[in-house]
Amino acid sequence: MGRRIAIVEDEAAIRANYADAFTRQGYEVAAYADRPSALAAFARRLPELAIIDIGL
């Protein structure tokens, strides 16, 4: 199993907090501020886990 996580969160501070926490645990983290940028990235390569703001 891979260790790639995608975070989709429009609040910059929350996005950075999640990214920092998972990076410290050894995960490769990709963070996106909005749905279109996340979907474009997911079309190229899917993460093993996506954490998505429910409002997006």
Distance bins in CASP14 RR format, pairs under 12 A and 6 or more apart:
PFRMAT RR
TARGET T0000
AUTHOR 0000-0000-0000
RMODE 2
METHOD distances of the structure
MODEL  1
1 27 0 0 0 0 0 1 0 0 0 0 0
1 47 0 0 0 0 0 1 0 0 0 0 0
1 48 1 0 0 1 0 0 0 0 0 0 0
1 49 0 0 0 0 1 0 0 0 0 0 0
2 26 0 0 0 0 0 1 0 0 0 0 0
2 27 0 0 0 0 1 0 0 0 0 0 0
2 28 0 0 0 0 1 0 0 0 0 0 0
2 45 0 0 0 0 0 1 0 0 0 0 0
2 46 0 0 0 0 0 1 0 0 0 0 0
2 47 0 0 0 0 1 0 0 0 0 0 0
2 48 1 0 1 0 0 0 0 0 0 0 0
2 49 0 0 0 0 1 0 0 0 0 0 0
3 22 0 0 0 0 1 0 0 0 0 0 0
3 23 0 0 0 0 0 1 0 0 0 0 0
3 25 0 0 0 0 1 0 0 0 0 0 0
3 26 1 0 0 1 0 0 0 0 0 0 0
3 27 1 0 1 0 0 0 0 0 0 0 0
3 28 1 0 1 0 0 0 0 0 0 0 0
3 29 0 0 0 0 1 0 0 0 0 0 0
3 30 0 0 0 0 0 1 0 0 0 0 0
3 47 0 0 0 0 1 0 0 0 0 0 0
3 48 1 0 0 1 0 0 0 0 0 0 0
3 49 0 0 0 0 1 0 0 0 0 0 0
4 22 0 0 0 0 0 1 0 0 0 0 0
4 23 0 0 0 0 0 1 0 0 0 0 0
4 26 0 0 0 0 0 1 0 0 0 0 0
4 27 1 0 0 1 0 0 0 0 0 0 0
4 28 1 0 1 0 0 0 0 0 0 0 0
4 29 1 0 0 1 0 0 0 0 0 0 0
4 30 1 0 0 1 0 0 0 0 0 0 0
4 31 0 0 0 0 0 1 0 0 0 0 0
4 41 0 0 0 0 0 1 0 0 0 0 0
4 42 0 0 0 0 0 1 0 0 0 0 0
4 45 0 0 0 0 1 0 0 0 0 0 0
4 46 0 0 0 0 1 0 0 0 0 0 0
4 47 1 0 1 0 0 0 0 0 0 0 0
4 48 1 0 1 0 0 0 0 0 0 0 0
4 49 1 0 0 1 0 0 0 0 0 0 0
4 50 0 0 0 0 1 0 0 0 0 0 0
4 51 0 0 0 0 0 1 0 0 0 0 0
5 15 0 0 0 0 0 1 0 0 0 0 0
5 18 0 0 0 0 1 0 0 0 0 0 0
5 19 0 0 0 0 1 0 0 0 0 0 0
5 21 0 0 0 0 0 1 0 0 0 0 0
5 22 1 0 1 0 0 0 0 0 0 0 0
5 23 0 0 0 0 1 0 0 0 0 0 0
5 25 0 0 0 0 1 0 0 0 0 0 0
5 26 0 0 0 0 1 0 0 0 0 0 0
5 27 1 0 1 0 0 0 0 0 0 0 0
5 28 1 0 0 1 0 0 0 0 0 0 0
5 29 1 0 1 0 0 0 0 0 0 0 0
5 30 1 0 0 1 0 0 0 0 0 0 0
5 31 0 0 0 0 1 0 0 0 0 0 0
5 32 0 0 0 0 0 1 0 0 0 0 0
5 46 0 0 0 0 0 1 0 0 0 0 0
5 47 1 0 1 0 0 0 0 0 0 0 0
5 48 1 0 0 1 0 0 0 0 0 0 0
5 49 1 0 1 0 0 0 0 0 0 0 0
5 50 1 0 0 1 0 0 0 0 0 0 0
5 51 1 0 0 1 0 0 0 0 0 0 0
5 52 0 0 0 0 0 1 0 0 0 0 0
6 15 0 0 0 0 0 1 0 0 0 0 0
6 18 0 0 0 0 0 1 0 0 0 0 0
6 19 0 0 0 0 0 1 0 0 0 0 0
6 22 0 0 0 0 0 1 0 0 0 0 0
6 27 0 0 0 0 0 1 0 0 0 0 0
6 28 0 0 0 0 1 0 0 0 0 0 0
6 29 1 0 0 1 0 0 0 0 0 0 0
6 30 1 0 1 0 0 0 0 0 0 0 0
6 31 1 0 0 1 0 0 0 0 0 0 0
6 32 1 0 0 1 0 0 0 0 0 0 0
6 35 0 0 0 0 0 1 0 0 0 0 0
6 37 0 0 0 0 0 1 0 0 0 0 0
6 38 1 0 0 1 0 0 0 0 0 0 0
6 39 0 0 0 0 0 1 0 0 0 0 0
6 40 0 0 0 0 0 1 0 0 0 0 0
6 41 1 0 0 1 0 0 0 0 0 0 0
6 42 1 0 0 1 0 0 0 0 0 0 0
6 44 0 0 0 0 0 1 0 0 0 0 0
6 45 0 0 0 0 1 0 0 0 0 0 0
6 46 0 0 0 0 1 0 0 0 0 0 0
6 47 1 1 0 0 0 0 0 0 0 0 0
6 48 0 0 0 0 1 0 0 0 0 0 0
6 49 1 0 0 1 0 0 0 0 0 0 0
6 50 1 0 1 0 0 0 0 0 0 0 0
6 51 1 0 0 1 0 0 0 0 0 0 0
6 52 0 0 0 0 1 0 0 0 0 0 0
6 53 0 0 0 0 0 1 0 0 0 0 0
7 14 0 0 0 0 1 0 0 0 0 0 0
7 15 1 0 1 0 0 0 0 0 0 0 0
7 16 0 0 0 0 1 0 0 0 0 0 0
7 17 0 0 0 0 1 0 0 0 0 0 0
7 18 1 0 1 0 0 0 0 0 0 0 0
7 19 1 0 1 0 0 0 0 0 0 0 0
7 20 0 0 0 0 0 1 0 0 0 0 0
7 21 0 0 0 0 1 0 0 0 0 0 0
7 22 1 0 0 1 0 0 0 0 0 0 0
7 23 0 0 0 0 0 1 0 0 0 0 0
7 27 0 0 0 0 0 1 0 0 0 0 0
7 28 0 0 0 0 0 1 0 0 0 0 0
7 29 1 0 0 1 0 0 0 0 0 0 0
7 30 1 0 0 1 0 0 0 0 0 0 0
7 31 1 0 1 0 0 0 0 0 0 0 0
7 32 1 0 0 1 0 0 0 0 0 0 0
7 33 0 0 0 0 1 0 0 0 0 0 0
7 34 0 0 0 0 0 1 0 0 0 0 0
7 37 0 0 0 0 0 1 0 0 0 0 0
7 38 0 0 0 0 1 0 0 0 0 0 0
7 41 0 0 0 0 0 1 0 0 0 0 0
7 47 0 0 0 0 1 0 0 0 0 0 0
7 49 0 0 0 0 1 0 0 0 0 0 0
7 50 1 0 0 1 0 0 0 0 0 0 0
7 51 1 0 1 0 0 0 0 0 0 0 0
7 52 0 0 0 0 1 0 0 0 0 0 0
7 53 0 0 0 0 1 0 0 0 0 0 0
7 56 0 0 0 0 0 1 0 0 0 0 0
8 14 0 0 0 0 0 1 0 0 0 0 0
8 15 0 0 0 0 1 0 0 0 0 0 0
8 18 0 0 0 0 0 1 0 0 0 0 0
8 19 0 0 0 0 0 1 0 0 0 0 0
8 29 0 0 0 0 0 1 0 0 0 0 0
8 30 0 0 0 0 1 0 0 0 0 0 0
8 31 1 0 0 1 0 0 0 0 0 0 0
8 32 1 0 1 0 0 0 0 0 0 0 0
8 33 0 0 0 0 1 0 0 0 0 0 0
8 34 1 0 0 1 0 0 0 0 0 0 0
8 35 1 0 0 1 0 0 0 0 0 0 0
8 36 0 0 0 0 0 1 0 0 0 0 0
8 37 0 0 0 0 1 0 0 0 0 0 0
8 38 1 0 1 0 0 0 0 0 0 0 0
8 39 0 0 0 0 1 0 0 0 0 0 0
8 40 0 0 0 0 0 1 0 0 0 0 0
8 41 0 0 0 0 1 0 0 0 0 0 0
8 42 0 0 0 0 1 0 0 0 0 0 0
8 47 0 0 0 0 0 1 0 0 0 0 0
8 49 0 0 0 0 0 1 0 0 0 0 0
8 50 1 0 0 1 0 0 0 0 0 0 0
8 51 1 0 0 1 0 0 0 0 0 0 0
8 52 1 0 1 0 0 0 0 0 0 0 0
8 53 1 0 0 1 0 0 0 0 0 0 0
8 54 0 0 0 0 0 1 0 0 0 0 0
8 55 0 0 0 0 1 0 0 0 0 0 0
8 56 1 0 1 0 0 0 0 0 0 0 0
9 15 1 0 1 0 0 0 0 0 0 0 0
9 16 0 0 0 0 1 0 0 0 0 0 0
9 17 0 0 0 0 1 0 0 0 0 0 0
9 18 1 0 0 1 0 0 0 0 0 0 0
9 19 0 0 0 0 1 0 0 0 0 0 0
9 29 0 0 0 0 0 1 0 0 0 0 0
9 30 0 0 0 0 0 1 0 0 0 0 0
9 31 1 0 0 1 0 0 0 0 0 0 0
9 32 1 0 0 1 0 0 0 0 0 0 0
9 33 1 0 0 1 0 0 0 0 0 0 0
9 34 0 0 0 0 1 0 0 0 0 0 0
9 35 0 0 0 0 0 1 0 0 0 0 0
9 37 0 0 0 0 0 1 0 0 0 0 0
9 38 0 0 0 0 1 0 0 0 0 0 0
9 50 0 0 0 0 0 1 0 0 0 0 0
9 51 1 0 0 1 0 0 0 0 0 0 0
9 52 1 0 0 1 0 0 0 0 0 0 0
9 53 1 0 1 0 0 0 0 0 0 0 0
9 54 0 0 0 0 0 1 0 0 0 0 0
9 55 0 0 0 0 1 0 0 0 0 0 0
9 56 1 0 0 1 0 0 0 0 0 0 0
10 31 0 0 0 0 0 1 0 0 0 0 0
10 32 0 0 0 0 1 0 0 0 0 0 0
10 33 1 0 1 0 0 0 0 0 0 0 0
10 34 1 0 0 1 0 0 0 0 0 0 0
10 35 0 0 0 0 1 0 0 0 0 0 0
10 36 0 0 0 0 0 1 0 0 0 0 0
10 37 0 0 0 0 0 1 0 0 0 0 0
10 38 0 0 0 0 0 1 0 0 0 0 0
10 52 0 0 0 0 0 1 0 0 0 0 0
10 53 1 0 0 1 0 0 0 0 0 0 0
10 54 0 0 0 0 0 1 0 0 0 0 0
10 55 0 0 0 0 1 0 0 0 0 0 0
10 56 1 0 0 1 0 0 0 0 0 0 0
11 17 0 0 0 0 1 0 0 0 0 0 0
11 18 0 0 0 0 0 1 0 0 0 0 0
11 31 0 0 0 0 0 1 0 0 0 0 0
11 33 0 0 0 0 1 0 0 0 0 0 0
11 34 0 0 0 0 0 1 0 0 0 0 0
11 53 1 0 0 1 0 0 0 0 0 0 0
11 55 0 0 0 0 0 1 0 0 0 0 0
11 56 0 0 0 0 0 1 0 0 0 0 0
12 18 0 0 0 0 0 1 0 0 0 0 0
12 19 0 0 0 0 0 1 0 0 0 0 0
12 31 0 0 0 0 1 0 0 0 0 0 0
12 32 0 0 0 0 0 1 0 0 0 0 0
12 33 1 0 0 1 0 0 0 0 0 0 0
12 34 0 0 0 0 0 1 0 0 0 0 0
12 53 0 0 0 0 0 1 0 0 0 0 0
13 19 0 0 0 0 0 1 0 0 0 0 0
13 20 0 0 0 0 0 1 0 0 0 0 0
13 31 0 0 0 0 0 1 0 0 0 0 0
13 33 0 0 0 0 0 1 0 0 0 0 0
14 20 0 0 0 0 0 1 0 0 0 0 0
14 21 0 0 0 0 0 1 0 0 0 0 0
14 31 0 0 0 0 0 1 0 0 0 0 0
14 33 0 0 0 0 0 1 0 0 0 0 0
14 51 0 0 0 0 0 1 0 0 0 0 0
14 53 1 0 0 1 0 0 0 0 0 0 0
14 56 0 0 0 0 0 1 0 0 0 0 0
15 21 0 0 0 0 0 1 0 0 0 0 0
15 22 0 0 0 0 0 1 0 0 0 0 0
15 29 0 0 0 0 1 0 0 0 0 0 0
15 30 0 0 0 0 0 1 0 0 0 0 0
15 31 1 0 1 0 0 0 0 0 0 0 0
15 32 0 0 0 0 1 0 0 0 0 0 0
15 33 1 0 0 1 0 0 0 0 0 0 0
15 34 0 0 0 0 0 1 0 0 0 0 0
15 37 0 0 0 0 0 1 0 0 0 0 0
15 38 0 0 0 0 0 1 0 0 0 0 0
15 51 0 0 0 0 1 0 0 0 0 0 0
15 52 0 0 0 0 0 1 0 0 0 0 0
15 53 0 0 0 0 1 0 0 0 0 0 0
15 56 0 0 0 0 0 1 0 0 0 0 0
16 22 0 0 0 0 0 1 0 0 0 0 0
16 23 0 0 0 0 0 1 0 0 0 0 0
16 29 0 0 0 0 0 1 0 0 0 0 0
16 31 1 0 0 1 0 0 0 0 0 0 0
16 33 0 0 0 0 0 1 0 0 0 0 0
17 23 0 0 0 0 0 1 0 0 0 0 0
17 24 0 0 0 0 0 1 0 0 0 0 0
17 29 0 0 0 0 0 1 0 0 0 0 0
17 31 0 0 0 0 0 1 0 0 0 0 0
17 51 0 0 0 0 0 1 0 0 0 0 0
18 24 0 0 0 0 0 1 0 0 0 0 0
18 25 0 0 0 0 0 1 0 0 0 0 0
18 27 0 0 0 0 0 1 0 0 0 0 0
18 29 1 0 0 1 0 0 0 0 0 0 0
18 30 0 0 0 0 0 1 0 0 0 0 0
18 31 1 0 0 1 0 0 0 0 0 0 0
18 32 0 0 0 0 0 1 0 0 0 0 0
18 49 0 0 0 0 0 1 0 0 0 0 0
18 50 0 0 0 0 0 1 0 0 0 0 0
18 51 1 0 0 1 0 0 0 0 0 0 0
18 52 0 0 0 0 0 1 0 0 0 0 0
18 53 0 0 0 0 0 1 0 0 0 0 0
19 25 0 0 0 0 0 1 0 0 0 0 0
19 26 0 0 0 0 0 1 0 0 0 0 0
19 27 0 0 0 0 1 0 0 0 0 0 0
19 28 0 0 0 0 0 1 0 0 0 0 0
19 29 1 0 1 0 0 0 0 0 0 0 0
19 30 0 0 0 0 1 0 0 0 0 0 0
19 31 1 0 1 0 0 0 0 0 0 0 0
19 32 0 0 0 0 0 1 0 0 0 0 0
19 33 0 0 0 0 0 1 0 0 0 0 0
19 51 0 0 0 0 1 0 0 0 0 0 0
20 26 0 0 0 0 0 1 0 0 0 0 0
20 27 0 0 0 0 0 1 0 0 0 0 0
20 29 0 0 0 0 1 0 0 0 0 0 0
20 31 0 0 0 0 1 0 0 0 0 0 0
21 27 0 0 0 0 1 0 0 0 0 0 0
21 29 0 0 0 0 1 0 0 0 0 0 0
21 31 0 0 0 0 0 1 0 0 0 0 0
21 51 0 0 0 0 0 1 0 0 0 0 0
22 28 0 0 0 0 1 0 0 0 0 0 0
22 29 1 0 1 0 0 0 0 0 0 0 0
22 30 0 0 0 0 0 1 0 0 0 0 0
22 31 0 0 0 0 1 0 0 0 0 0 0
22 47 0 0 0 0 0 1 0 0 0 0 0
22 48 0 0 0 0 0 1 0 0 0 0 0
22 49 0 0 0 0 1 0 0 0 0 0 0
22 50 0 0 0 0 0 1 0 0 0 0 0
22 51 0 0 0 0 1 0 0 0 0 0 0
23 29 1 0 1 0 0 0 0 0 0 0 0
23 30 0 0 0 0 0 1 0 0 0 0 0
23 31 0 0 0 0 1 0 0 0 0 0 0
27 47 0 0 0 0 1 0 0 0 0 0 0
27 48 0 0 0 0 1 0 0 0 0 0 0
27 49 0 0 0 0 1 0 0 0 0 0 0
27 51 0 0 0 0 0 1 0 0 0 0 0
28 45 0 0 0 0 0 1 0 0 0 0 0
28 47 0 0 0 0 1 0 0 0 0 0 0
28 48 0 0 0 0 1 0 0 0 0 0 0
28 49 0 0 0 0 0 1 0 0 0 0 0
29 47 0 0 0 0 1 0 0 0 0 0 0
29 48 0 0 0 0 0 1 0 0 0 0 0
29 49 0 0 0 0 0 1 0 0 0 0 0
29 50 0 0 0 0 0 1 0 0 0 0 0
29 51 0 0 0 0 1 0 0 0 0 0 0
30 37 0 0 0 0 1 0 0 0 0 0 0
30 38 0 0 0 0 1 0 0 0 0 0 0
30 40 0 0 0 0 0 1 0 0 0 0 0
30 41 1 0 0 1 0 0 0 0 0 0 0
30 42 0 0 0 0 1 0 0 0 0 0 0
30 44 0 0 0 0 0 1 0 0 0 0 0
30 45 0 0 0 0 1 0 0 0 0 0 0
30 46 0 0 0 0 0 1 0 0 0 0 0
30 47 1 0 0 1 0 0 0 0 0 0 0
30 48 0 0 0 0 0 1 0 0 0 0 0
30 49 0 0 0 0 0 1 0 0 0 0 0
30 50 0 0 0 0 1 0 0 0 0 0 0
30 51 0 0 0 0 0 1 0 0 0 0 0
31 37 0 0 0 0 1 0 0 0 0 0 0
31 38 0 0 0 0 1 0 0 0 0 0 0
31 41 0 0 0 0 0 1 0 0 0 0 0
31 47 0 0 0 0 0 1 0 0 0 0 0
31 50 0 0 0 0 0 1 0 0 0 0 0
31 51 0 0 0 0 1 0 0 0 0 0 0
31 52 0 0 0 0 0 1 0 0 0 0 0
31 53 0 0 0 0 0 1 0 0 0 0 0
32 38 1 1 0 0 0 0 0 0 0 0 0
32 39 0 0 0 0 1 0 0 0 0 0 0
32 40 0 0 0 0 1 0 0 0 0 0 0
32 41 1 0 0 1 0 0 0 0 0 0 0
32 42 0 0 0 0 1 0 0 0 0 0 0
32 47 0 0 0 0 0 1 0 0 0 0 0
32 50 0 0 0 0 1 0 0 0 0 0 0
32 51 0 0 0 0 0 1 0 0 0 0 0
32 52 0 0 0 0 1 0 0 0 0 0 0
32 53 0 0 0 0 1 0 0 0 0 0 0
32 56 0 0 0 0 1 0 0 0 0 0 0
33 41 0 0 0 0 0 1 0 0 0 0 0
33 53 0 0 0 0 1 0 0 0 0 0 0
33 56 0 0 0 0 1 0 0 0 0 0 0
34 40 0 0 0 0 0 1 0 0 0 0 0
34 41 0 0 0 0 0 1 0 0 0 0 0
34 52 0 0 0 0 0 1 0 0 0 0 0
34 53 0 0 0 0 1 0 0 0 0 0 0
34 55 0 0 0 0 0 1 0 0 0 0 0
34 56 1 0 0 1 0 0 0 0 0 0 0
35 41 0 0 0 0 0 1 0 0 0 0 0
35 42 0 0 0 0 0 1 0 0 0 0 0
35 50 0 0 0 0 0 1 0 0 0 0 0
35 52 0 0 0 0 1 0 0 0 0 0 0
35 53 0 0 0 0 1 0 0 0 0 0 0
35 54 0 0 0 0 0 1 0 0 0 0 0
35 55 0 0 0 0 1 0 0 0 0 0 0
35 56 1 0 1 0 0 0 0 0 0 0 0
36 42 0 0 0 0 0 1 0 0 0 0 0
36 43 0 0 0 0 0 1 0 0 0 0 0
36 56 0 0 0 0 1 0 0 0 0 0 0
37 43 0 0 0 0 0 1 0 0 0 0 0
37 44 0 0 0 0 0 1 0 0 0 0 0
37 56 0 0 0 0 0 1 0 0 0 0 0
38 44 0 0 0 0 0 1 0 0 0 0 0
38 45 0 0 0 0 0 1 0 0 0 0 0
38 46 0 0 0 0 0 1 0 0 0 0 0
38 47 0 0 0 0 1 0 0 0 0 0 0
38 50 1 0 0 1 0 0 0 0 0 0 0
38 51 0 0 0 0 0 1 0 0 0 0 0
38 52 1 0 0 1 0 0 0 0 0 0 0
38 53 0 0 0 0 0 1 0 0 0 0 0
38 56 1 0 0 1 0 0 0 0 0 0 0
39 46 0 0 0 0 0 1 0 0 0 0 0
39 50 0 0 0 0 0 1 0 0 0 0 0
39 52 0 0 0 0 0 1 0 0 0 0 0
39 56 0 0 0 0 0 1 0 0 0 0 0
41 47 0 0 0 0 1 0 0 0 0 0 0
41 50 0 0 0 0 0 1 0 0 0 0 0
42 48 0 0 0 0 0 1 0 0 0 0 0
42 50 1 0 0 1 0 0 0 0 0 0 0
42 52 0 0 0 0 0 1 0 0 0 0 0
50 56 0 0 0 0 0 1 0 0 0 0 0
END
